[in-house]
């Protein structure tokens, strides 16, 4: 097999063509590798574009895909160089990165949320007031043996809390994960205040 063809196949298997982020499968592999080597606290985020179906209907598939790519790039910029960022599927993205603690994780999540929020461009023009926003759920752990699946479950639960709060919101939970214990999160709002 020619080298160029091989490289193209590897890229197709690891890079999502619409967003330039890692595919779900490639993200899982790299996230697991990051977890195995880092000694710092880890934050895992799940980002979901709010009301993406409405955006898609209002501006059409081509411009909606461009809006999705902009959201993906906003997440990547907010997470920084050490992050592993991927497209989980549809309008949902994931990122995992070492952090200095829960407050730093909250700030990065809020930065991503702020960077995504923008009026919807497109042809024909979108209805006035239609804006691309995102809900973000995240989990921070200091465990030396974090489990990727448990982190994903915790971040996803935090994401649903952000959605229930109306979207365009960040919810971060702190959790200590150990091999033989249940996840015990403490949920915090985007301001860092404990929420019910």
Secondary structure, DSSP 8 states (H G I E B T S, - for coil): --HHHHHHHHHHHHB-TTTSSB-HHHHHHHHHHHHHH--SEEEEEEEEETTHHHHHHHH-HHHHHHHHHHHHHHHHHHH-TT-EEEEEETTEEEEEEEESSHHHHHHHHHHHHHHH-EE---SS---TT-EE-EEEEEEEE--TT--HHHHHHHHHHHHHHHHHTTSS-EEEEE----TTS----EEE-TTS-B--
